[in-house]
Amino acid sequence: MSATRTINVQHFLDENKFSPYQWMIFIICFLVAFFDGMDTAAIGYIAPSLLDDWGIEKSQLAPVLSAALFGLAIGAMTSGPLADKFGRKLVLTASVLLFSGFCAASAWAENIAQMSVLRFITGLGLGAAMPTAVTLLTEYCPTHRRATIVNTMYTGFPIGAAAGGFFASWLIPAYGWKTAIMWCGLLPLALGVLMIFIMPRSVSYLAVTRKPAGEIRRILHRINPQANLDNAEFVIDGKKAVAVSSNPMAMVLGSHFRLGSTMLWISYFMGLIIFYAMINWMPVIFREAGMPADLGPKISGLFALGGLGAIANGYLMDRFNGNKLIALLSLLTAVSVAFIGWSIGQGLGMLVAVVLIAGVFQNTAQSSLPALAAKFYPAECRTTGVSWMLGIGRFGAIAGTFLTGLLLQWKLDFGSIFIILAIPSVIMAVCLLVKQKVYGNS
């Protein structure tokens, strides 16, 4: 009998070309992000129709909007430990089926209370899907291309949100809001069913837990059919198979990772303060500045599309220090956001240019943090680490919305408002530099 050989799964992925099988996994995860973005924004598409259809005031929509945000936070924070305990495929597939099914069911809501409950449950699935997709795709990526691939996948979210807007603008006038939100659910529901049959489990998760070597061997043969994997023992990061940790959260908050986790959480929280302050309040601020009513939403859309810059930053993160790169982008965000207030009085061209530049810097930094977090944590607690960062960040979204409302209530001038909104980016940069100082490029 041949002696047992040890094969490091990550080394195997690094040494073989990115296969069609891995591209299939990428496409599925990209579609998860795409539909996550579409369904997260779906309530915004149908809100004007709800006001007319149900004869309600704008203030009465608050429970529906906040229900989804709280669902997103709770879904993200609970999904990580589950995925680290029971596997990425199970949690990812379940989360897609959950958010798609309840998004489609929202078409039958008859009042605010019903819609709030359905949006909360939809939010649970939406919040769980993204961190699990990031982790699963990360664990099929070669080290030297990981950030590029994961960041590219993550851009599915803003693309999905934007595409959903075009989809809804065509569908709602012709068929009504019920048809629009039903299709926003049915499309990802079909994806979720397909995932049951074709989505593999994470090969890194299988290697780091007590799973049959035969399943790992079959997956790796899909990546390289010519690989000699006979009589092999599979490990990840030099560690042999161990029992699944009963408490991956204890690892995330353990003595080694505690400071890094805290810095990542604060960074993501601060980034979402800025993002949601910009998206939710720029139309109001620009209207108060005397601009046409339809101009604010368009400029806000330009700010959000800046997230496409994450693809280029992923390429740079694979070659340079990710902590320093995102810290630099955060500082540039602070400068450009502070200049938005000044640019309001400098003409439309200058305003659009400054907002677009700020959007590229801010969204690129924000969209790159999941890849940075996935690199920081080991396989045993990776999904927990990423999901808690995303979940805690959701509370930053709530904080950003309320903060900007307070600044407007205090009747500060536009320049002062945007200078204050730039401060979270400075804090984000400091946190990432602290993480760099303690952990290096990890």
Backbone torsions as a table, in degrees:
resi	resn	phi	psi	omega
1	MET	NA	137.8	-179.0
2	SER	-70.4	147.2	178.3
3	ALA	-68.4	145.9	179.0
4	THR	-69.6	131.7	177.9
5	ARG	-103.5	154.4	177.2
6	THR	-106.2	125.8	178.4
7	ILE	-119.2	121.7	175.6
8	ASN	-80.8	117.1	-174.8
9	VAL	-59.3	-42.3	-179.6
10	GLN	-65.3	-38.6	176.3
11	HIS	-63.0	-37.9	177.5
12	PHE	-60.7	-45.0	179.6
13	LEU	-66.1	-35.3	-179.4
14	ASP	-69.5	-33.3	-172.5
15	GLU	-89.5	-12.3	179.8
16	ASN	-110.6	149.8	-179.5
17	LYS	-67.3	155.8	-180.0
18	PHE	-68.3	111.7	-168.2
19	SER	-86.5	165.6	173.7
20	PRO	-56.9	-32.6	178.2
21	TYR	-63.5	-41.8	177.1
22	GLN	-69.8	-34.1	175.5
23	TRP	-64.1	-34.7	176.4
24	MET	-62.4	-43.3	178.4
25	ILE	-63.1	-41.8	177.2
26	PHE	-59.6	-46.3	-177.7
27	ILE	-62.6	-42.1	178.9
28	ILE	-62.5	-45.8	-179.8
29	CYS	-66.2	-36.8	175.9
30	PHE	-62.0	-42.8	179.3
31	LEU	-66.4	-35.7	174.6
32	VAL	-59.8	-47.1	178.6
33	ALA	-63.1	-40.7	-180.0
34	PHE	-59.4	-50.8	-178.2
35	PHE	-72.7	-28.3	174.0
36	ASP	-61.6	-45.4	177.1
37	GLY	-64.2	-42.0	-179.9
38	MET	-62.4	-46.6	-174.9
39	ASP	-78.9	-26.4	173.5
40	THR	-63.6	-40.5	-177.6
41	ALA	-87.2	-5.0	-171.9
42	ALA	-58.7	-38.3	-177.9
43	ILE	-64.3	-32.0	177.0
44	GLY	-67.4	-33.7	179.6
45	TYR	-67.0	-37.8	-172.8
46	ILE	-97.0	-5.9	-175.4
47	ALA	-55.0	-47.6	179.6
48	PRO	-59.4	-36.3	179.4
49	SER	-68.9	-36.1	177.5
50	LEU	-63.2	-40.5	179.3
51	LEU	-58.5	-42.9	-179.0
52	ASP	-74.8	-43.5	-173.3
53	ASP	-69.3	-41.0	-176.5
54	TRP	-98.2	-4.8	178.4
55	GLY	61.8	46.9	-177.3
56	ILE	-115.2	166.4	177.9
57	GLU	-89.9	160.4	-179.7
58	LYS	-58.3	-38.8	-178.0
59	SER	-62.9	-24.8	-178.7
60	GLN	-75.1	-11.6	177.2
61	LEU	-81.1	-11.2	-176.8
62	ALA	-53.6	-44.9	179.2
63	PRO	-59.9	-36.8	-180.0
64	VAL	-66.5	-45.3	-178.1
65	LEU	-67.4	-42.6	-178.5
66	SER	-72.8	-30.8	179.9
67	ALA	-59.5	-43.0	-179.8
68	ALA	-65.6	-41.5	-179.5
69	LEU	-63.0	-44.0	178.6
70	PHE	-67.3	-37.1	175.9
71	GLY	-62.4	-41.0	178.2
72	LEU	-61.0	-43.7	-178.7
73	ALA	-65.6	-48.1	-178.7
74	ILE	-66.1	-40.9	179.2
75	GLY	-61.4	-42.3	179.7
76	ALA	-65.6	-43.8	-173.7
77	MET	-74.0	-27.5	179.6
78	THR	-88.7	-24.8	-175.5
79	SER	-71.0	-34.3	-176.4
80	GLY	-59.0	-56.0	177.1
81	PRO	-57.8	-36.3	178.4
82	LEU	-65.4	-42.7	-179.3
83	ALA	-68.3	-35.0	177.2
84	ASP	-73.4	-22.4	179.2
85	LYS	-89.0	-45.7	-171.7
86	PHE	-111.0	-5.2	176.9
87	GLY	109.8	151.7	-175.1
88	ARG	-72.5	-41.9	-175.7
89	LYS	-61.5	-45.4	-177.6
90	LEU	-59.2	-49.0	-177.0
91	VAL	-69.7	-40.1	-179.7
92	LEU	-64.8	-47.3	-179.7
93	THR	-62.9	-43.9	179.6
94	ALA	-62.7	-39.2	-178.7
95	SER	-67.2	-38.9	177.6
96	VAL	-65.0	-44.1	178.2
97	LEU	-63.6	-36.3	-179.1
98	LEU	-67.3	-53.1	-175.8
99	PHE	-69.7	-35.0	-179.8
100	SER	-70.6	-42.9	-179.6
101	GLY	-62.9	-43.9	-177.6
102	PHE	-79.4	-24.9	172.3
103	CYS	-65.5	-44.5	177.3
104	ALA	-63.6	-39.4	-179.6
105	ALA	-65.0	-22.8	179.7
106	SER	-61.7	-19.1	178.6
107	ALA	-63.9	-21.0	-178.3
108	TRP	-100.2	6.0	176.6
109	ALA	-65.6	140.5	-176.6
110	GLU	-115.4	-6.6	179.7
111	ASN	-158.0	176.0	-176.6
112	ILE	-62.7	-41.6	-177.8
113	ALA	-61.3	-46.5	179.6
114	GLN	-64.4	-42.8	-179.0
115	MET	-65.6	-37.0	179.8
116	SER	-63.3	-43.7	178.5
117	VAL	-63.8	-45.2	-179.0
118	LEU	-65.6	-37.7	179.1
119	ARG	-71.4	-32.9	176.2
120	PHE	-63.4	-46.4	-179.7
121	ILE	-67.7	-38.9	174.4
122	THR	-58.7	-42.4	178.9
123	GLY	-61.8	-35.7	177.2
124	LEU	-57.5	-45.6	178.9
125	GLY	-69.0	-41.0	179.0
126	LEU	-62.5	-42.5	-179.8
127	GLY	-66.7	-33.2	-179.0
128	ALA	-77.1	-29.0	-171.3
129	ALA	-68.0	-47.2	-171.4
130	MET	-65.3	-50.1	-179.8
131	PRO	-63.2	-33.7	179.7
132	THR	-71.1	-39.0	176.7
133	ALA	-64.7	-42.2	177.6
134	VAL	-58.3	-45.8	-177.7
135	THR	-66.3	-47.1	-177.2
136	LEU	-62.0	-44.6	179.5
137	LEU	-65.7	-40.3	177.6
138	THR	-54.0	-39.6	-174.7
139	GLU	-81.4	5.1	169.8
140	TYR	-116.9	8.2	-175.5
141	CYS	-100.7	141.9	168.2
142	PRO	-66.6	146.3	-175.0
143	THR	-56.3	-41.6	-173.5
144	HIS	-75.5	-6.4	178.3
145	ARG	-126.5	7.4	-170.2
146	ARG	-60.4	-51.6	-175.6
147	ALA	-64.7	-39.2	178.5
148	THR	-60.5	-46.9	-176.4
149	ILE	-68.8	-45.8	-177.8
150	VAL	-67.5	-43.0	178.4
151	ASN	-62.5	-38.3	178.2
152	THR	-63.9	-42.3	177.0
153	MET	-60.3	-41.6	-175.2
154	TYR	-65.6	-24.9	178.1
155	THR	-67.6	-11.7	174.4
156	GLY	-58.2	-29.5	-177.8
157	PHE	-64.2	-57.7	179.1
158	PRO	-65.2	-32.1	177.5
159	ILE	-64.9	-41.8	178.6
160	GLY	-64.5	-40.8	178.7
161	ALA	-63.1	-42.1	179.8
162	ALA	-69.5	-44.0	-179.8
163	ALA	-63.1	-37.0	178.1
164	GLY	-62.4	-33.6	177.4
165	GLY	-64.2	-44.5	177.4
166	PHE	-64.8	-41.3	179.7
167	PHE	-60.8	-45.8	-178.1
168	ALA	-69.1	-37.1	-179.1
169	SER	-65.2	-25.1	176.4
170	TRP	-86.1	-39.2	-171.3
171	LEU	-81.5	-40.8	-173.4
172	ILE	-63.6	-46.6	179.7
173	PRO	-61.2	-32.7	-176.1
174	ALA	-86.2	-38.3	-170.8
175	TYR	-125.6	-8.2	177.6
176	GLY	95.1	164.8	-175.4
177	TRP	-68.5	-31.2	-179.2
178	LYS	-62.1	-42.2	179.0
179	THR	-66.5	-39.7	-178.5
180	ALA	-62.7	-49.1	-176.6
181	ILE	-73.7	-27.5	176.0
182	MET	-64.2	-44.3	178.7
183	TRP	-69.6	-30.0	174.4
184	CYS	-62.3	-24.8	176.6
185	GLY	-92.1	-39.1	-175.4
186	LEU	-67.2	-35.9	-179.0
187	LEU	-63.7	-51.6	176.2
188	PRO	-69.2	-23.2	176.0
189	LEU	-62.4	-40.6	176.2
190	ALA	-63.1	-39.4	177.0
191	LEU	-62.4	-43.9	-179.0
192	GLY	-60.3	-41.2	177.5
193	VAL	-64.2	-42.9	178.6
194	LEU	-61.5	-38.2	-178.5
195	MET	-61.7	-31.5	178.9
196	ILE	-56.2	-35.7	-172.3
197	PHE	-97.0	-30.0	-172.0
198	ILE	-115.2	-14.1	-177.5
199	MET	-81.4	124.9	178.2
200	PRO	-81.4	161.7	170.8
201	ARG	-74.8	159.6	179.7
202	SER	-64.7	123.8	-178.7
203	VAL	-68.3	-32.1	176.8
204	SER	-68.4	-40.8	177.3
205	TYR	-62.3	-42.0	179.2
206	LEU	-63.4	-36.7	-177.3
207	ALA	-73.4	-32.6	-175.5
208	VAL	-89.3	-5.5	177.0
209	THR	-119.0	173.1	-175.7
210	ARG	-84.7	72.1	179.0
211	LYS	-111.8	152.9	-177.1
212	PRO	-58.8	135.2	178.4
213	ALA	-61.7	-27.4	-179.2
214	GLY	-61.7	-37.3	179.0
215	GLU	-68.2	-41.5	176.7
216	ILE	-62.8	-42.3	-179.1
217	ARG	-61.1	-42.4	-179.5
218	ARG	-63.9	-40.3	-180.0
219	ILE	-66.8	-46.2	-178.5
220	LEU	-65.8	-30.7	175.5
221	HIS	-69.0	-26.0	175.0
222	ARG	-70.0	-28.1	177.9
223	ILE	-80.8	-41.2	176.8
224	ASN	-143.0	96.3	-177.1
225	PRO	-61.5	-22.8	-177.6
226	GLN	-87.8	-3.8	-176.1
227	ALA	-67.1	139.7	176.3
228	ASN	-89.7	105.2	-175.6
229	LEU	-118.4	13.4	-178.5
230	ASP	-66.5	143.2	175.9
231	ASN	53.2	37.8	-176.9
232	ALA	-103.1	143.6	169.5
233	GLU	-106.3	128.7	-172.5
234	PHE	-102.3	133.8	178.7
235	VAL	-131.2	168.2	176.3
236	ILE	-134.0	129.9	-179.0
237	ASP	56.0	33.8	176.4
238	GLY	78.7	3.7	-177.3
239	LYS	-106.2	136.7	176.3
240	LYS	-76.8	168.0	-177.7
241	ALA	-59.9	137.9	178.1
242	VAL	-132.5	166.3	175.9
243	ALA	-66.8	147.9	179.2
244	VAL	-63.3	131.3	179.9
245	SER	-62.1	130.9	179.0
246	SER	-73.6	-13.4	-177.6
247	ASN	-147.0	76.7	178.5
248	PRO	-61.5	-24.0	177.5
249	MET	-63.4	-31.0	177.3
250	ALA	-64.8	-31.5	176.4
251	MET	-71.8	-44.7	-178.7
252	VAL	-59.4	-36.9	-178.8
253	LEU	-103.2	12.3	177.3
254	GLY	-70.3	174.6	-172.6
255	SER	-59.0	-34.1	-177.3
256	HIS	-76.1	-45.7	-171.7
257	PHE	-93.9	-8.4	-170.0
258	ARG	-57.1	-50.0	-177.9
259	LEU	-65.5	-44.7	179.5
260	GLY	-61.8	-40.5	177.6
261	SER	-61.0	-45.1	-179.3
262	THR	-62.0	-41.7	179.5
263	MET	-65.0	-39.8	178.2
264	LEU	-66.7	-42.0	-180.0
265	TRP	-62.6	-47.0	179.8
266	ILE	-62.5	-41.0	-179.5
267	SER	-60.3	-48.8	-177.8
268	TYR	-67.3	-39.3	177.2
269	PHE	-58.6	-47.9	-178.3
270	MET	-65.3	-38.9	179.2
271	GLY	-62.9	-39.6	-179.2
272	LEU	-75.8	-22.9	170.8
273	ILE	-57.0	-48.2	-178.4
274	ILE	-67.6	-47.0	-174.6
275	PHE	-58.8	-50.2	-176.4
276	TYR	-75.1	-28.4	173.0
277	ALA	-61.9	-43.7	-179.6
278	MET	-67.7	-50.3	-174.4
279	ILE	-65.5	-44.4	-173.9
280	ASN	-81.4	-26.7	-170.7
281	TRP	-114.9	-17.0	179.6
282	MET	-57.5	-42.1	177.8
283	PRO	-58.9	-39.5	179.9
284	VAL	-67.5	-44.9	-178.6
285	ILE	-62.4	-44.2	-178.1
286	PHE	-68.3	-32.7	176.6
287	ARG	-66.5	-41.4	178.3
288	GLU	-65.8	-24.4	178.1
289	ALA	-81.4	2.3	175.8
290	GLY	89.7	15.9	179.9
291	MET	-87.1	159.4	178.1
292	PRO	-56.7	146.9	-174.5
293	ALA	-61.6	-33.1	-176.2
294	ASP	-84.1	-4.7	-175.9
295	LEU	-78.6	-38.2	-177.4
296	GLY	-57.6	-51.3	178.6
297	PRO	-59.6	-35.8	-179.3
298	LYS	-67.4	-43.4	179.5
299	ILE	-67.5	-37.1	175.7
300	SER	-61.3	-38.3	177.2
301	GLY	-62.4	-38.5	176.3
302	LEU	-61.4	-39.6	179.0
303	PHE	-61.5	-44.6	-177.4
304	ALA	-67.1	-37.1	-177.5
305	LEU	-68.9	-10.0	175.7
306	GLY	-60.4	-16.4	179.1
307	GLY	-62.4	-17.5	178.0
308	LEU	-64.5	-18.8	176.8
309	GLY	-65.9	-13.2	179.2
310	ALA	-62.9	-25.7	179.0
311	ILE	-63.4	-48.4	179.2
312	ALA	-65.2	-37.6	-179.7
313	ASN	-69.1	-31.3	175.1
314	GLY	-61.2	-41.1	176.7
315	TYR	-60.0	-43.0	179.9
316	LEU	-69.5	-37.3	179.9
317	MET	-65.5	-27.8	177.0
318	ASP	-73.4	-13.4	-176.0
319	ARG	-118.2	-22.1	-177.1
320	PHE	-129.7	-173.7	-175.2
321	ASN	-78.2	114.3	-175.8
322	GLY	-63.9	-40.0	179.1
323	ASN	-60.3	-46.4	-178.2
324	LYS	-68.9	-37.6	-180.0
325	LEU	-62.6	-48.2	-177.6
326	ILE	-70.0	-34.4	175.6
327	ALA	-62.0	-41.9	177.5
328	LEU	-62.9	-43.9	178.1
329	LEU	-62.0	-35.4	179.1
330	SER	-66.3	-41.7	177.9
331	LEU	-65.2	-41.0	176.7
332	LEU	-65.0	-33.9	174.8
333	THR	-61.0	-46.6	-178.6
334	ALA	-57.6	-45.1	-179.2
335	VAL	-64.3	-47.3	-175.5
336	SER	-70.0	-37.6	177.0
337	VAL	-64.5	-42.1	178.9
338	ALA	-60.1	-31.3	-178.4
339	PHE	-79.6	-11.9	-179.0
340	ILE	-61.9	-43.4	179.5
341	GLY	-58.6	-42.3	177.7
342	TRP	-64.4	-39.4	-173.0
343	SER	-72.0	-17.1	179.9
344	ILE	-58.2	-33.9	-179.1
345	GLY	-94.7	10.3	-175.0
346	GLN	-108.7	12.8	179.5
347	GLY	101.1	156.7	-175.2
348	LEU	-62.7	-41.7	-177.6
349	GLY	-60.2	-45.8	179.8
350	MET	-65.0	-41.9	-179.9
351	LEU	-60.9	-47.7	-179.8
352	VAL	-60.9	-42.3	-179.0
353	ALA	-63.3	-45.0	-178.3
354	VAL	-67.1	-42.6	179.4
355	VAL	-63.9	-41.7	180.0
356	LEU	-64.1	-43.4	178.6
357	ILE	-63.0	-44.4	178.3
358	ALA	-61.8	-39.6	179.3
359	GLY	-64.6	-40.1	179.1
360	VAL	-64.0	-47.7	-178.8
361	PHE	-64.6	-48.6	-173.9
362	GLN	-69.0	-48.5	-177.1
363	ASN	-69.4	-33.3	177.1
364	THR	-65.2	-44.3	177.1
365	ALA	-62.1	-46.7	-177.0
366	GLN	-64.9	-43.6	-177.4
367	SER	-71.8	-16.1	-179.9
368	SER	-88.6	-14.8	-177.5
369	LEU	-64.4	-38.5	177.5
370	PRO	-59.5	-41.0	177.7
371	ALA	-64.9	-37.6	177.9
372	LEU	-64.5	-42.3	179.6
373	ALA	-67.6	-40.0	179.8
374	ALA	-63.2	-32.6	176.7
375	LYS	-72.6	-32.1	-173.5
376	PHE	-71.9	-38.3	-173.7
377	TYR	-95.0	147.1	174.2
378	PRO	-75.1	168.8	-175.0
379	ALA	-59.2	-33.5	-175.5
380	GLU	-61.5	-29.2	-177.3
381	CYS	-133.6	19.7	-173.0
382	ARG	-63.5	-47.7	-177.8
383	THR	-66.0	-37.4	177.2
384	THR	-61.2	-46.0	179.7
385	GLY	-60.6	-47.4	-179.3
386	VAL	-66.8	-43.7	-174.6
387	SER	-68.0	-37.1	178.0
388	TRP	-69.1	-34.9	174.9
389	MET	-61.5	-46.6	-180.0
390	LEU	-66.9	-39.9	-178.2
391	GLY	-66.2	-47.5	178.2
392	ILE	-64.1	-34.5	177.3
393	GLY	-60.4	-30.4	-179.8
394	ARG	-61.5	-31.6	176.8
395	PHE	-69.3	-24.9	171.6
396	GLY	-63.5	-34.6	176.7
397	ALA	-61.2	-43.9	178.9
398	ILE	-65.9	-43.8	-179.4
399	ALA	-62.2	-41.5	-179.8
400	GLY	-63.1	-38.9	179.2
401	THR	-64.6	-46.6	-179.0
402	PHE	-70.3	-37.8	-179.2
403	LEU	-60.4	-47.5	-178.1
404	THR	-65.4	-37.3	175.8
405	GLY	-59.7	-40.2	177.9
406	LEU	-65.7	-42.3	-179.7
407	LEU	-61.3	-39.5	177.4
408	LEU	-69.5	-37.7	179.5
409	GLN	-64.4	-33.0	178.0
410	TRP	-76.5	-4.5	176.7
411	LYS	59.4	40.7	174.1
412	LEU	-73.4	155.5	176.4
413	ASP	-72.7	160.7	-174.3
414	PHE	-60.3	-38.7	179.6
415	GLY	-60.2	-44.1	-179.7
416	SER	-66.9	-38.9	179.9
417	ILE	-59.3	-47.7	-175.8
418	PHE	-75.1	-27.1	173.8
419	ILE	-65.9	-42.1	177.6
420	ILE	-64.4	-40.8	-179.8
421	LEU	-69.1	-15.4	177.7
422	ALA	-79.9	-20.7	-175.0
423	ILE	-60.2	-40.6	178.9
424	PRO	-56.7	-31.6	178.5
425	SER	-68.5	-33.9	176.2
426	VAL	-65.9	-42.7	177.9
427	ILE	-62.0	-41.5	178.3
428	MET	-59.7	-44.3	179.4
429	ALA	-62.6	-42.3	179.8
430	VAL	-62.8	-43.2	179.9
431	CYS	-60.7	-42.9	-178.8
432	LEU	-69.4	-33.5	176.9
433	LEU	-71.3	-33.7	173.4
434	VAL	-64.3	-44.5	177.6
435	LYS	-59.9	-41.6	177.8
436	GLN	-62.5	-42.4	-178.0
437	LYS	-62.1	-38.5	-174.8
438	VAL	-86.5	-40.7	-171.1
439	TYR	-111.0	-9.4	-175.4
440	GLY	73.3	-157.8	-176.1
441	ASN	-81.6	69.6	179.5
442	SER	-141.0	NA	NA
